[in-house]
Amino acid sequence: MKSRRNFIKKVALAGATTSLSSSLIAKTAPKKQMYHQVFFWLTSEDEIPNFLEGVKMLGRCKTVAESVIGTPAPTKRRDVVDHSFHVSCLVIFDSVEDHDAYQVDPLHLQFIEEYGHLFAEVKVYDYTV
């Protein structure tokens, strides 16, 4: 009989612990980050070095969690791979609200003002993770 009571106590304790753990995990789950992937096609390939320097200013905007800048990788040519862009910039935010604030950040606006004339085309892909 005592062994049965101990078993019931252990099962009840395990259930309570699992329930508590689940509720703590739910309350501490991080917000989804937002990824802002921008591809630039420039009016001249000669502008790439200058443009890369300018793109670096975007990573200094207040709400940017992280930024990565690059050019097309020298991977094998395949139908599904687009190597036609000149520069890519991935900007990561902790929330959509941070992204929205970035859009009007003075450094972002300065970048557009100073380098916008070099864009022949721009494509933006926004997604959350």
LINCOR-V10223 format. One record per residue. RES is the residue in one letter. BURIAL is # if it has 9 or more other C-alpha atoms within 8 Angstrom, else .. Layout:
RES:BURIAL  RES:BURIAL
//
This chain:
M:.  K:.  S:.  R:.  R:.  N:.  F:.  I:.  K:.  K:.  V:.  A:.  L:.  A:.  G:.  A:.  T:.  T:.  S:.  L:.  S:.  S:.  S:.  L:.  I:.  A:.  K:.  T:.  A:.  P:.  K:.  K:.  Q:#  M:#  Y:#  H:#  Q:#  V:#  F:#  F:#  W:#  L:#  T:.  S:.  E:.  D:.  E:#  I:#  P:.  N:.  F:#  L:#  E:.  G:#  V:#  K:#  M:#  L:#  G:#  R:.  C:#  K:.  T:#  V:#  A:.  E:.  S:#  V:.  I:#  G:.  T:.  P:#  A:.  P:.  T:.  K:.  R:.  R:.  D:.  V:.  V:.  D:.  H:.  S:.  F:#  H:#  V:#  S:#  C:#  L:#  V:#  I:#  F:#  D:#  S:#  V:#  E:.  D:#  H:#  D:.  A:#  Y:#  Q:.  V:.  D:#  P:.  L:#  H:#  L:#  Q:.  F:#  I:.  E:.  E:.  Y:#  G:.  H:.  L:#  F:#  A:.  E:.  V:#  K:.  V:.  Y:.  D:.  Y:.  T:.  V:.
//
